[in-house]
Amino acid sequence: MILSEQQARAQIRVDLQLVADFIEPNSRVLDIGAGDGALLDYLVHFKGVDGRGIELSPHGVANCVSHGLSVIQGDAETDLSDYPGDSFDYVILSQTLQTIHDTKGVLSDMLRIGRRAIVSFPNFGHWPLRWHLMWSGRTPRSKALPYEWYETPNIRICTIVDFLALCDELDITVERSIAIDAAGRSRRFRSDSWVNNWLAQQAIFQLSRDA
């Protein structure tokens, strides 16, 4: 069955829908941590992008390739250095930032090989997580952070304020910011105010580097 764009959009997560909205049609896109290829598949078929992907999981790569996507097995922390500068219009790191060891290095490489970077991550400053930690004394879990502490792939905990401070340290320009609450509602924001850091379950940023 051939899906319409509206039907295909409804089948991907809300955060991926919003990331897709950042991408201009017919762009060159690299999706780091492509997963099952849901975002890349949507971008290729409905935005006409020249899409490439990197995925660490062999199962994820196999799933992507089976759907005709150009995805290779690789590790962003070691393999991005192989790409020449300005190879892409957008480099996407979706819900993967918290699993990266060399955060500064990966962000710098993303903005070296792409004109823009799009980064999304679960916000550890979300108020239910703070409340849970304060009252239970235990590592909090949520829909966006579903793992127990002893089995989580996440090695970093990051808040919106943390991320904006890192961008400032690295001289990275934040062009667009979107906060997503627990109900999937989204809103743009322009600052690191406590309201955004308190209410957002996830955040998405479009980044660039000053010439």
One Martini backbone bead per residue (centre of mass of N, CA, C, O) as a GRO file, in nm:
protein
  211
    1MET     BB    1   0.095   0.036   0.023
    2ILE     BB    2   0.043   0.372  -0.048
    3LEU     BB    3   0.137   0.651   0.115
    4SER     BB    4   0.070   0.934   0.231
    5GLU     BB    5   0.207   1.195   0.382
    6GLN     BB    6   0.012   1.202   0.622
    7GLN     BB    7   0.037   0.901   0.696
    8ALA     BB    8   0.347   0.894   0.732
    9ARG     BB    9   0.361   1.111   0.952
   10ALA     BB   10   0.176   0.955   1.163
   11GLN     BB   11   0.406   0.711   1.196
   12ILE     BB   12   0.577   0.919   1.338
   13ARG     BB   13   0.717   1.084   1.561
   14VAL     BB   14   0.687   1.397   1.676
   15ASP     BB   15   0.990   1.474   1.672
   16LEU     BB   16   1.030   1.386   1.371
   17GLN     BB   17   0.831   1.579   1.247
   18LEU     BB   18   0.984   1.836   1.340
   19VAL     BB   19   1.250   1.779   1.205
   20ALA     BB   20   1.136   1.765   0.915
   21ASP     BB   21   1.050   2.074   0.915
   22PHE     BB   22   1.356   2.178   0.896
   23ILE     BB   23   1.369   2.054   0.610
   24GLU     BB   24   1.463   2.106   0.302
   25PRO     BB   25   1.404   2.045   0.001
   26ASN     BB   26   1.659   1.878  -0.167
   27SER     BB   27   1.857   1.791   0.040
   28ARG     BB   28   2.146   1.721   0.224
   29VAL     BB   29   2.148   1.420   0.434
   30LEU     BB   30   2.252   1.330   0.773
   31ASP     BB   31   2.180   1.040   0.976
   32ILE     BB   32   2.246   1.001   1.309
   33GLY     BB   33   2.109   0.740   1.422
   34ALA     BB   34   1.874   0.604   1.227
   35GLY     BB   35   1.781   0.329   1.303
   36ASP     BB   36   1.490   0.233   1.124
   37GLY     BB   37   1.445   0.494   0.913
   38ALA     BB   38   1.191   0.678   0.942
   39LEU     BB   39   1.299   0.962   0.878
   40LEU     BB   40   1.454   0.909   0.615
   41ASP     BB   41   1.216   0.796   0.455
   42TYR     BB   42   1.047   1.052   0.463
   43LEU     BB   43   1.253   1.247   0.332
   44VAL     BB   44   1.292   1.096   0.065
   45HIS     BB   45   0.975   1.070  -0.024
   46PHE     BB   46   0.867   1.389   0.072
   47LYS     BB   47   1.153   1.580   0.021
   48GLY     BB   48   1.384   1.481  -0.179
   49VAL     BB   49   1.632   1.376  -0.049
   50ASP     BB   50   1.979   1.326   0.004
   51GLY     BB   51   2.013   1.033   0.183
   52ARG     BB   52   2.194   0.954   0.483
   53GLY     BB   53   2.342   0.695   0.708
   54ILE     BB   54   2.406   0.618   1.061
   55GLU     BB   55   2.452   0.292   1.229
   56LEU     BB   56   2.532   0.075   1.491
   57SER     BB   57   2.312  -0.124   1.434
   58PRO     BB   58   2.267  -0.401   1.244
   59HIS     BB   59   1.958  -0.410   1.250
   60GLY     BB   60   1.910  -0.121   1.158
   61VAL     BB   61   2.059  -0.138   0.890
   62ALA     BB   62   1.892  -0.369   0.768
   63ASN     BB   63   1.623  -0.216   0.774
   64CYS     BB   64   1.705   0.018   0.594
   65VAL     BB   65   1.800  -0.142   0.343
   66SER     BB   66   1.522  -0.291   0.300
   67HIS     BB   67   1.409   0.023   0.228
   68GLY     BB   68   1.638   0.167   0.041
   69LEU     BB   69   1.859   0.280   0.228
   70SER     BB   70   2.152   0.486   0.290
   71VAL     BB   71   2.306   0.275   0.523
   72ILE     BB   72   2.561   0.260   0.767
   73GLN     BB   73   2.792   0.120   0.964
   74GLY     BB   74   2.854   0.326   1.260
   75ASP     BB   75   3.055   0.579   1.438
   76ALA     BB   76   3.047   0.905   1.514
   77GLU     BB   77   3.319   0.924   1.691
   78THR     BB   78   3.498   0.800   1.427
   79ASP     BB   79   3.352   0.865   1.126
   80LEU     BB   80   3.318   1.179   1.071
   81SER     BB   81   3.620   1.239   0.987
   82ASP     BB   82   3.576   1.116   0.683
   83TYR     BB   83   3.428   1.370   0.618
   84PRO     BB   84   3.390   1.626   0.433
   85GLY     BB   85   3.339   1.937   0.402
   86ASP     BB   86   3.031   2.031   0.310
   87SER     BB   87   2.841   1.760   0.240
   88PHE     BB   88   2.595   1.902   0.391
   89ASP     BB   89   2.305   2.065   0.498
   90TYR     BB   90   2.228   1.825   0.704
   91VAL     BB   91   2.274   1.720   1.050
   92ILE     BB   92   2.149   1.445   1.240
   93LEU     BB   93   2.067   1.423   1.608
   94SER     BB   94   1.842   1.183   1.732
   95GLN     BB   95   1.829   1.079   2.044
   96THR     BB   96   2.181   1.063   2.099
   97LEU     BB   97   2.347   1.257   2.279
   98GLN     BB   98   2.333   1.077   2.557
   99THR     BB   99   2.547   0.850   2.411
  100ILE     BB  100   2.786   1.045   2.403
  101HIS     BB  101   3.112   1.109   2.477
  102ASP     BB  102   3.210   1.324   2.241
  103THR     BB  103   3.033   1.593   2.219
  104LYS     BB  104   3.210   1.816   2.101
  105GLY     BB  105   3.321   1.659   1.856
  106VAL     BB  106   3.049   1.594   1.718
  107LEU     BB  107   2.943   1.882   1.685
  108SER     BB  108   3.182   1.985   1.521
  109ASP     BB  109   3.154   1.781   1.287
  110MET     BB  110   2.867   1.851   1.201
  111LEU     BB  111   2.958   2.164   1.133
  112ARG     BB  112   3.166   2.076   0.913
  113ILE     BB  113   2.975   1.882   0.718
  114GLY     BB  114   2.750   2.099   0.787
  115ARG     BB  115   2.553   2.379   0.776
  116ARG     BB  116   2.359   2.210   0.960
  117ALA     BB  117   2.221   2.127   1.283
  118ILE     BB  118   2.022   1.860   1.438
  119VAL     BB  119   1.906   1.849   1.782
  120SER     BB  120   1.791   1.588   2.003
  121PHE     BB  121   1.649   1.559   2.346
  122PRO     BB  122   1.615   1.473   2.661
  123ASN     BB  123   1.493   1.651   2.944
  124PHE     BB  124   1.628   1.656   3.273
  125GLY     BB  125   1.452   1.926   3.367
  126HIS     BB  126   1.198   1.795   3.402
  127TRP     BB  127   0.981   1.805   3.658
  128PRO     BB  128   0.923   1.495   3.718
  129LEU     BB  129   1.222   1.424   3.759
  130ARG     BB  130   1.277   1.607   3.997
  131TRP     BB  131   1.055   1.500   4.182
  132HIS     BB  132   1.143   1.205   4.195
  133LEU     BB  133   1.426   1.251   4.312
  134MET     BB  134   1.343   1.410   4.568
  135TRP     BB  135   1.128   1.186   4.690
  136SER     BB  136   1.286   0.897   4.625
  137GLY     BB  137   1.607   0.891   4.547
  138ARG     BB  138   1.573   0.804   4.246
  139THR     BB  139   1.617   0.726   3.937
  140PRO     BB  140   1.460   0.850   3.682
  141ARG     BB  141   1.168   0.794   3.478
  142SER     BB  142   1.049   0.788   3.130
  143LYS     BB  143   0.945   0.798   2.814
  144ALA     BB  144   1.231   0.929   2.729
  145LEU     BB  145   1.350   0.763   3.004
  146PRO     BB  146   1.302   0.411   3.039
  147TYR     BB  147   1.550   0.329   3.201
  148GLU     BB  148   1.744   0.177   3.396
  149TRP     BB  149   2.045   0.257   3.529
  150TYR     BB  150   2.180  -0.046   3.465
  151GLU     BB  151   2.064  -0.033   3.129
  152THR     BB  152   2.150   0.223   3.009
  153PRO     BB  153   2.271   0.405   2.719
  154ASN     BB  154   2.296   0.649   2.896
  155ILE     BB  155   2.577   0.884   2.982
  156ARG     BB  156   2.393   1.143   2.979
  157ILE     BB  157   2.282   1.442   3.137
  158CYS     BB  158   2.044   1.682   2.995
  159THR     BB  159   1.971   2.015   2.957
  160ILE     BB  160   1.882   2.298   2.814
  161VAL     BB  161   2.086   2.474   2.964
  162ASP     BB  162   2.333   2.302   2.909
  163PHE     BB  163   2.325   2.316   2.597
  164LEU     BB  164   2.343   2.625   2.565
  165ALA     BB  165   2.615   2.651   2.709
  166LEU     BB  166   2.773   2.480   2.504
  167CYS     BB  167   2.719   2.652   2.256
  168ASP     BB  168   2.857   2.902   2.368
  169GLU     BB  169   3.139   2.772   2.410
  170LEU     BB  170   3.143   2.681   2.080
  171ASP     BB  171   3.015   2.900   1.894
  172ILE     BB  172   2.707   2.829   1.862
  173THR     BB  173   2.425   2.870   1.669
  174VAL     BB  174   2.089   2.932   1.753
  175GLU     BB  175   1.814   2.930   1.535
  176ARG     BB  176   1.630   2.694   1.665
  177SER     BB  177   1.354   2.620   1.903
  178ILE     BB  178   1.202   2.323   2.060
  179ALA     BB  179   0.938   2.235   2.271
  180ILE     BB  180   0.830   1.925   2.436
  181ASP     BB  181   0.578   1.782   2.580
  182ALA     BB  182   0.415   1.506   2.718
  183ALA     BB  183   0.171   1.555   2.490
  184GLY     BB  184   0.328   1.673   2.217
  185ARG     BB  185   0.360   1.964   2.251
  186SER     BB  186   0.465   2.260   2.076
  187ARG     BB  187   0.733   2.516   2.115
  188ARG     BB  188   0.878   2.802   2.076
  189PHE     BB  189   1.211   2.931   2.161
  190ARG     BB  190   1.480   3.184   2.281
  191SER     BB  191   1.548   3.067   2.568
  192ASP     BB  192   1.673   2.961   2.909
  193SER     BB  193   1.427   2.942   3.063
  194TRP     BB  194   1.269   2.783   3.323
  195VAL     BB  195   1.017   2.701   3.169
  196ASN     BB  196   1.144   2.519   2.952
  197ASN     BB  197   1.312   2.337   3.153
  198TRP     BB  198   1.049   2.241   3.312
  199LEU     BB  199   0.828   2.150   3.066
  200ALA     BB  200   1.025   1.991   2.891
  201GLN     BB  201   1.086   1.670   2.763
  202GLN     BB  202   1.185   1.798   2.490
  203ALA     BB  203   1.441   1.895   2.238
  204ILE     BB  204   1.503   2.123   1.957
  205PHE     BB  205   1.789   2.201   1.738
  206GLN     BB  206   1.918   2.461   1.533
  207LEU     BB  207   2.243   2.474   1.387
  208SER     BB  208   2.534   2.696   1.369
  209ARG     BB  209   2.828   2.849   1.223
  210ASP     BB  210   3.024   3.095   1.227
  211ALA     BB  211   3.239   3.229   0.980
   0.00000   0.00000   0.00000
